[in-house]
Amino acid sequence: MIRIQAPVLIWLTAVILLEAGCEPRPRYTDEQRGSRHRAEQKAGRFRVGQSWTGLASFYGPKFHGRLTANGERFDMHGLTAAHRKLPFGTILEVTNLNNGRSCRVRVNDRGPFKGKRMLDLSLGAAERLDMVKDGVVEIRVMIISLGGQ
C-alpha cells in the first residue's frame, strides 16, 4: 500500500482542481444559449418593451404575511411576482402560453430559487393565469414599466 503524506495530497488535489477549472469555456450562439434577452437579463440590462419566455411557478399560503425582499408583507391574493434581478416595482405583463391568459404583476420579491424558473407568481396571479392546477407553466413576460426609476 502506498502512503501519501498530507502536503503531497493537498498539492495533488489543488493541481487536479485547477486543471479542471482551466478548460476553455465553449462559445454558444444566441440560439444555443436561449435568447439574447436572457443574456441581457444576466448582464442586468432591462428595458421597457423587452420580452422573453420561460417557466413560472407560484407561491402562496406558506409565505402569506411574511416580509418580501422589498420589505412589504406578501399578500398571496395580490398580483405580484418574484424575479432574481428585475428592480422592485417593475410592472410585467405575464402570459400563460398554454391558454393565452395574461395579467399584470409587480415585482416585489426575489426568486425563484428552484430549477430554471424565471418567475414566482403570487397565488392571485396564478389564478388569473389559470395555472394553479399545472403548478409550473411556460410563460411570456414583457416589461411594461421599470421600477426604481
Buried (B, 14 or more C-beta within 10 A) or exposed (E): EEEEEEEEEEEEEEEEEEEEEEEEEEEEEEEEEBBEBBEBBEEEEBEEEBEBBBBBBBBBEEBBEEEBEBEEEBBBEBBBBBBBBBBBBBBBBBBBBEEEBBBBBBBBBBBBEEEEBBBBBBBBBBBBBBBEEBEBBBBBBBBBEBBEE
